[in-house]
Amino acid sequence: LLVSVLVAAGAFGFALVAPQQAEAYTSTTLLAENAEGEFVASDFPSVLTEETDDAVALRVENHERGPTEYAVVVELQRVDTSGESATVTASEELARRQRTVSAGDSWRVSPAMTPTMSGEDLRLTYLVYQGTPPANPDAEDAYRRLFLWVDVPEAAS
């Protein structure tokens, strides 16, 4: 009985002092450039033009316990929201970037975008992948996805 108590106390003590494994995850945040030129998580542009195409950035923070290769695909999508779910009726890829990010580091990507699609209530979608993205990416196979609703005037196309 004494040996059992000592083993249990030792195991409990080890559990208290042993380093805990933190949860592995990737954090993604959309950022907008403010009047001072800083990127903040607010005041996103509602119109995508040549002047605002690089005013939105995506920050990817690696908390995966090791270097991780990320890919970002930016798409502009026309979406039908008249039913119970949103259906993409047209899309165009605006940018694709890839980088390996060390554990604990972050990557901010703000690719220049020149859309050919114009209209109101278009969805600017950022798809984040670990590793190489598929040839035809979509929100279902992305590791993370973020989006903004924007208007693209005819002159920008």
C-alpha positions, 0 to 999 in steps of 0.5 A: 500500500505504501509503495502504491501511495508513493508511486501515485504521489510521484506521478502526481508531482511529475504531472504538476512540474512537467511542461504542458504541451500547448495546443497547436493551431494557426491564427489568421486575421484580416487587417486593413490599412488605416490613415496612419499607414498601420494595419489594424483589424477594423475599418475595411474598405467596402469598395475594391479599386486600384487605390485600395487593392493592397489596403487589405492584408492577411496575417497568418500566425504559426502556433503549430510547434514547428515550421509550417508551409502556408499558402494563401489563395485570394479569390473574388466571388459572386455569391447567390445568397437567395437560398438557405445557403450561399452558393458561389456562381462565379469566381476569379483567382486574384493572387496566390502566395506561399511561404514557410513560417517558423513556429511562433512567427507570423506572415503578413501578405497583402498582394496587389489584386486586379479584378476583372469581375465587377459588381456589388456585394462580391465576396473577397475570399482568403483561403489559407492552406497548410502546404500546397493548395489544390489547382481549384481551391475552394472554401471546403478544402481550405485550412482557414478561410476569411472573407469581406464583402466588397463592391467592385466598380466597372472602372476597376475591371 
